[in-house]
Structure formats: C-alpha cells, structure tokens
Amino acid sequence: MHTVTLAIRLCVGVIAVNELVVGIWNKFWPRGFYRYFPTVDQTPPFSEHYARDFGGATLGLALLLALACLRPKAHFVIPASAAFLVFAVPHGVFHTAHLDHATALEATLLVASLVIVVLLAGAAIVLTLLRDRAAAAPGDPVIPPA
C-alpha cells in the first residue's frame, strides 16, 4: 500500500474511532459521559437531550470518517475531514477558553487531544491533495480517479 494513502487512512481512522467511542457513549449513556469523561462536567449543565443529540451527530461524523478510512479517495477524505474540522476547531476553542477548574494535567491532556485531532484532520486533507496532485499527469487537471 502506498505510504501516503496509509498515512491518510491512519489520520481519518484515529479520528473515526475517537468519534465512535464518544458518540456511542454520549448517545447511549449521556449521564455517564457527562459524569466520567474528563472535564465535561466543568462546562455547561447536563442536558440529556443535548447529550443524546450530540452523540448522534458524533456518530454521523464517525460514519463519514470510517468511510474515508476504508475508501481514502479525495471525494470521501476531504469532505469528511472538513466536516470534522467544522466541529473540532470551535469545540477546541471553547474548551481551551474554559479550563478554569481543570487540573494542570487535565488541561494539558485536553488541549493536546483537541489539537491532535485537528492536526490529523488537516493532515488528511493536505496529504490527499498532495497524493492526488502527484498522481496526475503533467498538464492534466488534478481530478482523482473515481
């Protein structure tokens, strides 16, 4: 398997597994997610409706990312990664601005995990574009094969 394609699969695969775990936990055990997931209980009050909706949306992102992992074509990877970034960047900004009650370790791990998934999604997009550009013949438009 081509090294760049493997890297793309790893990027979207790691995010897909993360979103799958968070989505299942939030959708099917929202109170447990709120109580036990690190730092979540330090943010706005618990709402079962909001938590279950968030879990469902997260599972939708996990599905798109898993598809991109299984079929790492540009028309899957780029929209899935971009959709994840639309969520992950503001999510990261919110949590980074609300670390008041977190311990130093919690704050460090939270911010690191939020930054890592954003970097993975961005890397998946960049690597896909570079891979497909390199695969295109000189003078051909950069359109990946179907």
N, C-alpha and C positions, 0 to 999 in steps of 0.2 A: 504494500500500500504506500502511496506517495506520502512523504513525511509531512508536507503542509496539510494535506487532507486529514491525516491522523491528528495533527495539532488542532485543526478546526473541530473535528469530532470531540476531542478532549475538552475544548473550551465550552462548546454547547452542551456536551454530555454532563459535565460537572454542574453547570447551571441547571440543567433539566432535573438532575437528581435532587439538588437542593430545593428547587421549586416543588417537586413532587412530595418531598418529605414535609415541607412547610404547608403545602396545600392540603394534603391528607390530614395532617394534624389539626390545622385550623378548621377545615370543613367538618370533620367528624368528631373532634374533641376540642371545641373552641375554648372552653373554660380552662382545660388543662394547658392548652397552648398559652393562654394569657397568664396563667399562674406559673408555669415552669420554663417557658422559653426565656432565656436571659434578656433582661432589661425591658421586655414588653410591658410588664406591669408598672413601669415607671412613666409610661406615656398615658394618653387619654383613657378614661374609664372603660371598663369592659362593656362590650355590646355584642350579644350573641348573634344578632342579625348581621352586623358589620363583619364580625369574625368569620361567619359562615360564607358570606358573600366574597370576602377577601380570599378565603380558602378556595372557593370555586374559580375565581379569576386566576389565582395562582396555579391551579390545576390546568387551566386553559393555556397559560404560558408554558407550563411543563410539557404539555402535549405538543405544542409548536416546537419547542426546543428539542424534544425527543425525536420528532420527525426530522429536524435539521441534523441531528446527530446520526440518524440512520441513513439519511439521504443528504449528504453535505453539498448539495447543489446551491448555487447562489440564490435561486428563487425561493429556497427554504431558509437558508442560513441568514441572509441579510434581513428579511422581514421579521423572523423570529428573534434575532439578536436586537434589532432596532426596537421591537415591541417591548422586549425585556428592559432595554435602556430607558424607554419612556417611563417605565415604572421605577427602575432601580436608582436612577440619578436623583429624582426628588425624594425618594424613600431614604437614600443615604444622606442627603442634605438635612432632612427632618431629624433623623436620629443623631447626626453629628451635632446639631444645634440643641439637642435635648439630652445631654449627658450628665446633667447636674447631680443626679442621685446614683450614678453608676460608680462602681469602684474603678480604680485605675486599670485593673486587669480587664474588667467588663468593658470599659470604654475602649481600651486598646483592641481587644478581640472583636468587638462590634464594628468599630471603624475599619479595621483590617479586613474583616469578612465582607463588608459593604463595598470597599474599594476593590477587592479581588474580583468579585463577580462583575462589577462594571468593567474592569480591565479585561476580563475573559470575554465578555460580550463584544467589546470594542475590538479585541484581537481577532475574534472570529470574523468580524466584518472585514477588517483590513486584510487578514490572511486570505479570505475568499476572493477579494478583489485582486490581490497580487497574484494568487494562483491562476485565476481566470485570465488575467492580463498576460501572464507569461505563456499560457496555453494558446492564446490567439496568435494566428499567423501575422507577420508584419503587414500592416495596411488593412487588416480585417477589423471590423468593429469588435469591441470586447463583448461578445454575446456567448455565454457558456452554453455547451450542448444541453439539450433537453433531457 
